[in-house]
């Protein structure tokens, strides 16, 4: 009687073997996941390092272009010659797209379109004279000032006192 009670059943042994097999598979899956996670972490760190280096290089190139443009204008002014008329672009700039056209574009086409728009913008910006840039800067400053005033008015900072816009009261009997 005690012999039968101590002996595990075939089902219990089978369940134990299945549980051990499942545990081993889970451990292996976890180890694989940890390896992929560490690999992804390394790739992310490398990408972030490349991104920072590319951003720094972009800023350097933009400064170089701005300095070159200033120097070119200074030389033109020193020579007393007006800047050469900009030549028309080799291909027309990006056109405005309708919502339907944008929706029909693939992600690569959208990326190419944004890049073309940026190139056209940068080209126009590089060809501006200092006078044109000064006009643009003044216009932007005015817009920012108006926007700030609008925001302050919404907050109530510049709101008129109640009754300031009403006419003065008229005394009774006068009209």
C-alpha positions in Angstrom: 0.0 0.0 0.0 2.8 2.5 0.8 4.6 1.4 -2.4 1.7 2.4 -4.6 1.4 5.8 -2.9 5.0 6.7 -3.3 5.3 5.8 -6.9 4.4 8.8 -9.2 1.9 8.0 -11.9 2.8 7.9 -15.6 0.8 11.1 -16.2 2.7 12.9 -13.5 6.0 11.9 -15.0 4.8 12.9 -18.5 3.7 16.3 -17.2 7.0 16.8 -15.4 8.9 16.0 -18.6 6.7 18.4 -20.6 7.2 21.1 -18.0 11.0 20.7 -18.0 11.0 20.8 -21.8 8.8 24.0 -21.8 11.1 25.6 -19.2 14.2 24.8 -21.3 12.5 26.3 -24.4 11.5 29.4 -22.4 15.0 29.9 -21.1 16.4 29.6 -24.6 13.8 32.1 -25.9 14.7 34.5 -23.1 18.5 34.2 -23.8 17.8 34.9 -27.6 15.7 37.9 -26.6 18.4 39.3 -24.3 21.0 38.9 -27.2 18.7 40.7 -29.7 18.0 43.4 -27.1 21.6 44.1 -26.5 22.3 44.1 -30.2 19.5 46.6 -30.7 20.8 48.8 -27.9 24.2 48.8 -29.5 22.8 49.7 -32.9 20.7 52.5 -31.4 23.7 53.9 -29.6 25.7 53.8 -32.9 22.8 55.5 -34.8 22.5 58.2 -32.2 26.3 58.8 -32.4 26.1 59.0 -36.2 23.0 61.3 -35.9 24.9 63.7 -33.7 27.9 63.7 -36.0 25.7 64.3 -39.0 23.8 67.2 -37.3 27.1 68.8 -36.4 28.4 68.4 -40.0 25.1 69.9 -41.3 25.5 72.9 -39.1 29.1 73.4 -40.2 28.1 73.2 -43.9 25.2 75.7 -43.3 27.6 78.1 -41.6 30.1 77.7 -44.4 27.4 78.5 -47.0 26.3 81.5 -45.0 29.9 82.8 -44.6 30.6 82.2 -48.3 27.5 84.1 -49.3 28.4 87.0 -47.1 31.9 87.0 -48.4 30.7 86.9 -52.0 28.3 89.8 -51.4 31.1 91.8 -49.7 33.4 91.2 -52.7 30.6 92.3 -55.1 30.0 95.4 -53.1 33.7 96.2 -52.9 34.0 95.8 -56.7 31.0 98.0 -57.1 29.3 95.4 -59.3 25.8 94.1 -58.5 25.4 90.4 -57.9 25.0 88.4 -61.0 21.4 87.5 -61.7 20.6 84.1 -60.5 20.4 81.5 -63.2 17.1 79.7 -63.4 17.2 76.3 -61.8 18.0 73.3 -64.0 14.7 71.8 -63.2 11.6 73.4 -61.8 11.2 73.4 -58.1 8.7 71.2 -56.4 5.1 72.0 -57.1 2.3 72.1 -54.7 0.5 68.9 -54.4 -3.2 68.2 -53.8 -4.3 66.1 -50.9 -5.1 63.3 -53.3 -1.7 63.5 -54.9 0.0 63.4 -51.4 -2.2 60.4 -50.4 -1.2 58.5 -53.5 2.6 59.0 -52.9 4.7 56.3 -51.5 6.9 57.1 -48.4 10.0 57.3 -50.6 8.3 59.7 -53.0 7.2 61.8 -50.1 10.7 61.9 -48.7 12.1 62.8 -52.2 9.5 65.6 -52.5 10.4 67.0 -49.0 14.1 66.9 -50.0 13.4 68.8 -53.3 11.4 71.4 -51.4 14.3 71.8 -48.9 16.9 72.2 -51.7 14.7 74.8 -53.4 14.3 76.7 -50.1 18.0 76.6 -49.4 18.8 77.7 -52.9 16.4 80.7 -52.7 17.8 81.6 -49.2 21.4 81.4 -50.4 20.7 83.8 -53.4 19.1 86.5 -51.2 20.9 89.8 -51.0 21.6 91.3 -47.6 18.8 93.9 -48.2 16.3 91.2 -49.1 17.3 89.3 -46.0 16.9 92.4 -43.8 13.4 92.9 -45.2 12.5 89.3 -44.4 14.0 89.6 -40.9 12.0 92.8 -40.3 8.8 91.1 -41.5 9.4 88.1 -39.2 10.1 90.4 -36.3 6.8 92.2 -36.9 4.9 88.9 -37.1 6.4 87.7 -33.9 5.6 90.9 -32.2 2.0 90.7 -33.3 1.8 87.1 -32.3 3.1 87.9 -28.8 0.6 90.8 -28.5 -2.2 88.4 -29.5 -1.2 85.8 -27.0 -0.9 88.4 -24.2 -4.3 89.8 -25.1 -5.8 86.3 -24.9 -4.3 85.9 -21.4 -5.9 89.1 -20.3 -2.6 91.0 -19.9 -3.6 93.7 -22.4 -7.4 93.5 -22.0 -9.1 96.9 -21.6 -10.8 97.7 -18.3 -14.5 97.2 -18.3 -16.2 100.2 -19.8 -13.1 101.8 -21.4 -14.7 101.5 -24.8 -18.1 103.0 -23.8 -18.9 106.7 -24.5 -18.9 109.1 -21.6 -22.3 109.3 -19.9 -24.6 112.1 -20.9 -26.1 114.3 -18.2 -29.9 114.2 -17.9 -31.7 117.0 -19.6 -28.9 117.7 -22.1 -29.1 116.6 -25.6 
